Amino acid sequence: MKLINIYTNSFKGLSQESWMLALVMLINRAGSMVLPFLGVYMTDHLHFSIENTGIVLSFFGIGSVLGSWLGGMITDKIGEYKVQYLSLLLSVPLFCLIPIFKTEIGVASIILIQSIVSETFRPANSVAITKYAKPENITRAFSLNRMAVNLGFSIGPALGGILSAISYEFLFFSNALAALLAGLMYIWFFAKRNKLAKAKAKKVKEAIEVKKENSPYRDRKFLIYCAFCMLFSICFFQLFSTLTIFYKDTAKLSQQNIGYILGYSGFLIVLLEMGFVQIAEKYFSLAVTMLLGTFICGFSYAMMAFDHSMITLVVAMTLLCIGEIWTLPFMSTITALRSGANNKGAYMGLNGISFSIAFIVTPYIGTLLAEKFGFNALWIGTGVLATLIAVAFYFIVPWLIGDKKKAD
């Protein structure tokens, strides 16, 4: 009963703005049907080779890195409101243009541009979350947003499968429509609020001297933290690359059962995230939460080296979801706490880059290690590395946040 009360209380105190940011994210991510089917589109419809398809897909990761950097930089200059609606609205024509390009160079170019534009949204969105959430609710606001992302990614691929069976062009146009709806809804709700916030900020700026804050790219402690975030992401992102290959080739699961496990993970995160974040905030420090979350993620991978039964795979996925919940939203909270009032975008952008780099290199590293040493070695290695990262986070987080509090 106590745990139920903790879960229900986790939604209390969240602002209307936090809920609307989550709703906009849900619509946008539910419309993100293109990415899961880009590889199939290029091999099946455009008849690209598998090697060239992989090269073209890597441009999405490159665009993600550039978009995170650009979004963080311009958010601090023009504000998160403009960056978010421009990112959403400019994505609309870019999605519509993708079917026009038929060559490898053409598709790679439009995918790169589209990825840069769409990924500028993320650091701006993170800044908006910290702007409209009370300080004590920041982690839960990030969790609500992640819950919307996971729900959207659960809906998007299912819709994408239906639409791509009708027409790939229809898939791209539907993605554009979702971005348009998200953009218009965002403008409708936040236009007036943004004006009020700007007026308030102007008065504060006139009343006090605004402190010039350092760039995160010169913050040595934060750079070390981001490096460990990237290492953790390399471990965690096996979920999106090598894990499904392992399910099919080693665990001998059917595609249907693979879909069930992945769908189960999305459903579990939506169900548990807010409550487990509330438990962590109530009983653990940030350092302990990061230690537990990272270690549990590593343990979930390591246990698959010793047993491939369906029960073990489901338990491993359950633990991976819990570890993810106790790691990823708190990474954003730590970044927000480390940053200042005028450089949150740059900090969020740099932290986003660490994830984007991991997204690029993880498929190559994971498949290379699995091919040379086998999946058992990969999972044990992932577990050992994650344990080392967990211990590092335990010491880095107080060093990072404590130093910031002293500076303030």
C-alpha positions, 0 to 999 in steps of 0.5 A, a space after each residue: 500500500 505504501 508503494 502504491 501511495 508513493 507511485 500515485 504521489 509521484 504525479 503530484 506537483 507537476 506543472 501544467 507546462 510539464 504535462 504539455 511538454 510531455 504531450 508534445 513529446 508523445 505526439 512527436 515521438 509517436 510520429 517518429 515512424 521513419 527511423 525504424 524502417 529507414 534500413 528496410 526502405 533503403 534495401 527493399 525500396 531503393 535497392 541499396 546494398 546492406 553496406 551502403 545502407 549502414 553508411 547512410 544510417 550512420 549519417 543520422 548519428 552524425 546529424 544527432 551529434 551536430 544537432 545536439 551541439 547546435 541546439 544547445 548553443 542556440 538555445 542559450 542565445 534565442 531561448 528554448 521556445 523558438 528552438 523547439 517550434 522551429 525544430 518541429 516545423 522545419 522537420 515537416 518539409 524535410 520529412 516530405 523531401 526524403 522520398 524525392 532522393 533516390 541515390 546513396 549520396 542524396 539520401 545521406 544528405 537529406 537524412 543528415 540535414 533532417 537529423 540535425 534539425 530534429 535533434 536541436 529539439 532535445 537540448 531545448 526541450 530539456 531546458 524547458 523542462 527545468 524552466 517550468 518544473 519546481 526544483 524539487 520536481 526536476 527529476 520527475 519532470 524529466 521522467 514524465 517526458 521520458 515516459 512520453 518518449 517510451 510510449 511514443 516509441 511503442 506506438 510509432 513503430 506499430 503505426 509505421 509497420 501498417 503505413 509502410 505496408 501501404 506506401 513508404 511515401 505515406 510513412 514519411 508524410 504521416 511523420 511530417 503531419 505528426 511533427 506539424 501537430 506537435 509544433 502547432 500544439 506547442 506554439 498554441 500552449 507556450 506562446 503566451 507563457 513564453 512572453 510572460 517568462 521573458 518579461 519576468 526575466 528582463 525585470 530580473 536582469 535589470 534588477 541584478 547584474 547577470 553573471 557570465 557563466 563558463 562554457 561546459 566545454 571548459 568544465 573539466 569535471 563535467 567533461 569527465 562526467 559526460 565521458 562516463 555517460 558515454 561509456 554507460 550509453 555504449 553499454 546500454 545501447 546494446 539494447 538497440 543493436 546487438 541484443 536483438 541479434 543475440 535474441 535471434 541467433 543465440 537464444 533462437 527467439 522468433 521475430 514475434 517473441 523478440 517483438 513481445 520482449 521489446 514491447 514489454 520493455 516499453 510498457 514496463 517503463 511507462 508503468 514503473 518509471 514515475 513510481 521508481 523515480 519517486 522511490 529513489 528520490 525519497 530513499 537514495 542520494 543521487 550518487 547511490 541512485 546512479 550507482 544502483 541504476 548503472 550496476 543493475 543495467 550491467 548485471 542484466 546483461 551479464 546474466 544472459 551469458 549464463 542462461 538463454 531461457 525465456 524466463 532469464 531473458 524476461 528477468 534480464 529485460 525487467 532489470 534493464 528497465 529498472 536500471 534505466 529508470 534509475 540512471 537516465 532521468 537522473 543524468 539529466 537532473 545532474 546536468 541541470 544542477 551543474 549548469 547555470 541559469 544562462 548556459 543550460 542549453 550548452 550543458 544539455 547539448 554537450 550531455 546529449 552529444 555523449 549519447 549521440 556518439 555512443 549511438 554511432 559507435 555502439 553497433 560497430 563495437 558490439 557486433 565486432 566483439 560478438 563476432 570475435 569473442 562471442 555473445 557470452 564474452 560481450 555480455 560479461 564484458 558489458 557487465 564488468 564495464 558497467 560495474 566500473 562505471 557505477 563505482 565511478 558515478 558514485 564518486 563523480 556525482 558528489 564531486 560534481 554537484 558538491 563543487 557546484 553548490 560551493 561555487 553558488 
